[in-house]
Amino acid sequence: MHQELEWIELIAPDMVEIMSRRFTILRNIAWAQPVGRRLLAQTLDTSERVLRTETDFLKKQELIAITKSGMIITSKGQATIQGLAHLMDHLLGLQQMEARLATKLDIARCLIVAGDSDSQPQVVNDMGNIVSATLQTLLPEGENIIAVMGGTTMAAIAKRLNPAISVNRELTFVPARGGIGERIDIQANNVSAQMAENAGGHHRVLYVPEQVSESTYQSLLKEPAVQAVVSLIKQSNAVIHSIGGAMSMAERREMAPEVVKMLQDKRAVSEAFGYFFDEDGQIVYKIPRIGLQLEDLADMDCVLAVAGGASKAKAIAAYMKHAPRQTYLVTDQGAAQQILNE
């Protein structure tokens, strides 16, 4: 594929440029539809005149339609996006970016989707599709126990899993942690249940809060029902987790004001598995928690970290200083470019 693309660029560099521009416009219309020309021009940082020329062409080809509410994608346009996605990702340089990012973060592999989920929420769906496909590749046949974190990203990813993952596999999804007082739909328990339903597996529930006192923590661990699920979590051979910004996670956890101030004073930028990290990757705070611990990842065969958006760049880079070497990072172009630029 790479050699063919190099030949195309040598003999017709203008064709590559036109294809990339039109495909980017087409995909952004699909993400934001219905969308007006002015808003789309601002999103793509181009002039309305240039955009009008290109959208007129796309309309003539019946790839988009113009409605009173704005531009929308047609079925022909959607099929074109799906058919060209792999080729265009290569043309847009994502594969080269993936290799550079994996080297910089010192992990097994990075998988990058086009776009920036900060401004284009639909990008998370593409990340979910990659997670689903990657699980099919990485999970061995037979029994698999998959620990799952909660959060908005994980809830969106859960919706993109499909039954192909369970072919020749027995899947059990378990929450990687207890609840943290957030919305029910993004709790780890609910996310693991949704993943199990969509992937054709089973799930177990951990009905305990994540943040408890040390004495309560030890007491809960003696409960047979808790012990059974915690034992499963410890046996998991795969984990799917997100990476959060330190301050947003502190807010979600409703942490004490003095702890929040301490995190601010120590310049915490990232959170994962109850650990808070500063920009250099130093651990500045750790929450006693029931569930998967950071050190448990070292022996897992399949570790998938999912986080995107340029705003998450520092959080991702800080956590990755502790990520096990076998980690696969699923992210987007916005976060990847920001990390590489830094």
C-alpha positions in Angstrom: 0.0 0.0 0.0 2.7 2.5 0.9 4.6 2.0 -2.3 1.5 2.5 -4.4 0.7 5.7 -2.5 4.2 7.0 -3.1 3.8 6.4 -6.9 0.5 8.2 -6.9 1.9 11.2 -5.1 4.9 11.3 -7.5 2.8 11.1 -10.7 -0.2 13.1 -9.6 0.3 15.0 -6.3 -2.6 17.3 -7.1 -4.9 14.3 -7.2 -3.9 13.2 -3.7 -4.5 16.7 -2.5 -7.9 17.0 -4.1 -8.9 13.5 -2.8 -7.8 14.3 0.7 -9.6 17.6 0.8 -12.9 16.3 -0.6 -12.9 13.2 1.6 -12.2 15.3 4.7 -15.2 17.6 3.8 -17.4 14.6 3.1 -16.5 12.9 6.4 -17.0 16.1 8.4 -20.5 16.5 6.9 -21.3 13.0 7.9 -20.1 13.7 11.5 -21.9 17.1 11.9 -25.0 16.7 9.6 -27.1 18.7 9.1 -24.4 21.4 8.9 -24.3 24.8 7.3 -21.5 25.9 5.0 -20.3 28.7 7.3 -20.0 26.4 10.4 -18.2 23.7 8.3 -15.8 26.3 6.9 -14.9 27.4 10.4 -14.4 23.7 11.5 -12.1 23.0 8.6 -10.4 26.4 8.8 -11.0 27.1 5.1 -12.8 29.9 3.2 -16.5 29.6 2.4 -15.7 30.2 -1.3 -13.4 27.2 -1.5 -15.8 25.1 0.5 -18.7 26.1 -1.8 -16.8 24.9 -4.9 -16.1 21.5 -3.3 -19.6 21.0 -1.9 -21.1 21.9 -5.2 -19.0 19.1 -6.7 -20.0 16.6 -4.0 -23.7 17.5 -4.5 -23.3 17.0 -8.3 -21.9 13.6 -7.6 -24.9 12.8 -5.4 -22.7 12.3 -2.3 -24.4 15.0 -0.3 -27.7 16.7 -0.3 -28.7 20.3 0.6 -31.7 20.7 3.0 -33.2 23.7 4.8 -31.3 22.5 7.9 -28.0 22.2 6.1 -25.9 19.7 4.2 -26.4 16.0 4.9 -24.7 12.9 3.6 -26.5 10.6 1.1 -26.5 6.8 1.2 -24.1 7.0 -1.8 -21.9 9.4 0.2 -21.9 7.1 3.2 -20.9 4.1 1.1 -18.1 6.2 -0.4 -16.8 7.1 3.0 -16.8 3.5 4.2 -15.2 2.3 1.0 -12.4 4.8 1.0 -11.7 5.1 4.8 -8.7 2.7 4.9 -7.1 4.2 1.8 -7.6 7.8 2.9 -6.3 7.2 6.4 -3.1 6.2 4.7 -3.2 9.2 2.5 -3.7 11.4 5.5 -0.6 10.0 7.1 -2.2 8.3 10.0 -0.2 5.1 9.8 3.1 7.0 10.0 1.7 9.0 12.9 0.8 5.8 14.7 4.3 4.5 14.4 5.9 7.7 15.7 3.5 8.0 18.6 4.0 4.4 19.7 7.8 5.0 19.7 7.4 8.2 21.6 5.2 6.6 24.3 7.2 3.3 24.3 4.1 1.1 23.9 3.3 -1.8 21.6 1.0 0.1 19.2 -1.1 3.2 18.7 -4.3 3.2 16.6 -5.4 6.6 15.5 -8.6 7.7 13.9 -9.0 10.9 11.9 -10.4 14.0 13.6 -10.5 15.4 17.1 -13.2 14.2 19.5 -13.1 17.5 21.5 -14.9 19.2 18.6 -16.2 16.1 16.7 -17.9 13.8 19.3 -18.7 11.3 16.5 -15.0 10.4 16.3 -15.5 8.3 19.5 -17.6 6.0 17.4 -14.7 5.4 15.1 -12.5 4.7 18.1 -15.1 2.2 19.3 -15.0 0.4 16.0 -11.3 0.1 16.3 -11.6 -1.3 19.8 -14.0 -3.9 18.6 -11.8 -5.0 15.7 -8.7 -5.0 18.0 -10.3 -7.3 20.5 -11.1 -9.7 17.7 -7.4 -9.7 16.9 -5.8 -9.8 20.3 -8.1 -12.0 22.4 -7.2 -15.7 22.3 -9.8 -18.3 21.6 -11.5 -19.9 24.6 -12.2 -18.2 27.9 -11.4 -14.5 28.4 -12.1 -12.3 31.4 -12.2 -8.6 30.4 -12.0 -5.9 33.1 -13.7 -2.7 32.1 -13.5 0.9 33.4 -16.4 3.3 33.5 -16.8 6.8 32.2 -18.3 8.6 29.2 -15.7 7.4 26.7 -16.1 3.8 27.8 -19.9 4.0 27.6 -19.6 5.2 24.0 -17.1 2.4 23.2 -19.5 -0.2 24.7 -22.1 0.6 22.0 -19.7 -0.2 19.2 -18.7 -3.7 20.2 -20.2 -6.5 18.2 -20.9 -10.3 18.5 -17.9 -11.2 16.2 -15.7 -10.8 19.2 -17.3 -13.8 20.9 -16.8 -16.2 17.9 -14.8 -19.2 19.4 -14.5 -17.3 22.7 -16.3 -17.3 26.0 -16.3 -13.7 27.2 -16.9 -12.5 30.8 -16.9 -8.8 31.3 -16.2 -7.5 34.9 -16.1 -3.9 36.2 -12.5 -2.9 37.0 -13.6 -0.8 39.9 -16.5 0.0 42.2 -18.8 3.0 41.7 -17.6 6.6 42.0 -20.9 8.4 42.5 -21.4 9.4 38.8 -24.3 8.8 36.4 -25.6 5.2 36.4 -25.1 4.9 32.6 -21.4 5.5 32.8 -20.7 3.4 35.9 -18.2 0.5 35.3 -20.9 -2.0 36.2 -23.2 -0.7 33.5 -20.5 -0.3 30.9 -19.4 -3.9 31.4 -23.0 -5.1 31.1 -23.4 -3.2 27.9 -20.2 -4.6 26.5 -21.3 -8.1 27.4 -24.7 -7.6 25.7 -23.2 -6.2 22.5 -20.3 -8.6 22.3 -22.3 -11.7 23.1 -20.7 -12.4 26.5 -21.5 -12.5 30.2 -20.9 -10.0 33.0 -20.5 -9.8 36.7 -21.4 -6.9 39.0 -19.4 -5.3 41.7 -21.8 -3.5 44.1 -19.3 -1.5 46.2 -18.2 2.1 46.1 -14.7 2.7 44.7 -13.6 5.2 47.4 -13.9 4.0 51.0 -11.9 4.3 54.2 -9.1 1.8 54.8 -11.1 0.0 57.5 -14.2 -0.2 55.3 -12.0 -1.4 52.4 -10.6 -4.3 54.5 -14.1 -5.2 55.8 -15.7 -5.2 52.3 -12.9 -7.5 51.0 -14.1 -10.1 53.5 -17.6 -10.3 51.9 -18.0 -13.5 49.9 -19.9 -11.7 47.0 -17.2 -9.1 46.8 -14.4 -11.6 47.0 -15.8 -13.6 44.1 -15.9 -10.7 41.8 -12.6 -9.3 42.9 -11.1 -12.7 42.3 -12.4 -12.6 38.7 -11.0 -9.1 38.2 -7.6 -10.4 39.4 -7.9 -13.3 36.9 -8.7 -11.0 33.9 -6.4 -11.4 30.9 -7.6 -8.2 29.3 -8.6 -4.7 30.3 -10.2 -1.8 28.5 -9.7 1.6 30.2 -9.8 5.3 29.6 -7.5 8.1 30.8 -9.0 11.1 32.5 -7.9 14.6 33.2 -6.9 15.0 36.9 -9.2 17.9 37.8 -12.3 16.5 35.9 -11.8 13.2 37.6 -11.4 14.8 41.0 -14.7 16.6 40.4 -16.5 13.4 39.3 -15.2 11.7 42.4 -16.5 14.6 44.6 -13.1 14.6 46.3 -12.5 16.8 49.4 -11.6 20.4 48.7 -8.2 20.0 50.5 -7.4 17.0 48.2 -8.4 19.0 45.1 -6.1 21.9 46.2 -3.3 19.4 46.8 -3.7 18.0 43.3 -3.7 21.6 41.9 -0.6 22.5 43.9 1.2 19.4 42.6 0.1 20.1 39.1 -1.7 16.8 38.5 -2.8 16.4 34.9 -3.9 12.8 34.6 -5.8 10.0 36.3 -6.1 6.3 35.7 -6.9 3.4 38.0 -7.2 5.8 41.0 -3.6 7.1 40.5 -3.1 10.8 39.8 0.0 11.9 37.8 1.7 15.2 37.1 3.0 16.2 33.7 6.3 14.3 34.2 4.4 11.1 35.1 5.1 11.2 38.8 2.4 9.8 41.0 1.1 12.6 43.2 -1.8 10.8 44.8 -3.4 7.4 45.0 -7.0 6.5 46.1 -7.5 3.3 48.1 -9.9 1.5 45.9 -11.5 -1.9 45.4 -10.8 -3.3 41.9 -8.0 -3.4 39.4 -4.7 -1.9 40.5 -2.2 -0.3 38.1 0.4 -3.0 38.9 -2.1 -5.7 37.8 -1.7 -4.7 34.2 1.8 -6.0 33.9 0.7 -9.6 33.5 -2.2 -9.0 31.1 -2.0 -10.1 27.5 -4.4 -7.4 26.2 -4.3 -3.9 27.5 -6.4 -1.3 25.6 -6.3 2.4 26.6 -8.8 4.6 24.9 -8.7 8.4 25.1 -8.9 11.1 22.5 -9.1 14.9 22.0 -6.3 17.4 22.0 -7.3 18.4 25.5 -6.4 14.9 26.7 -2.9 15.0 25.3 -1.0 15.8 28.6 -3.1 13.3 30.5 -2.4 10.5 28.0 1.4 11.3 27.8 1.7 11.4 31.6 -0.1 8.1 32.2 1.8 6.3 29.4 5.0 6.7 31.5 3.5 3.9 33.7 1.6 1.9 31.0 2.8 -1.7 30.4 4.8 -2.2 27.2 2.0 -4.3 25.7 -0.5 -1.4 25.8 -2.5 -0.6 22.7 -3.6 3.1 22.7 -6.7 3.9 20.7 -6.8 7.7 20.2 -7.6 10.4 17.6 -5.6 12.7 15.4 -6.2 15.7 17.7 -4.6 14.0 20.8 -1.9 12.3 18.7 -0.7 15.5 17.0 -0.7 17.4 20.3 1.5 14.7 22.0 3.9 14.6 19.1 4.2 18.4 18.9 5.1 18.5 22.6 
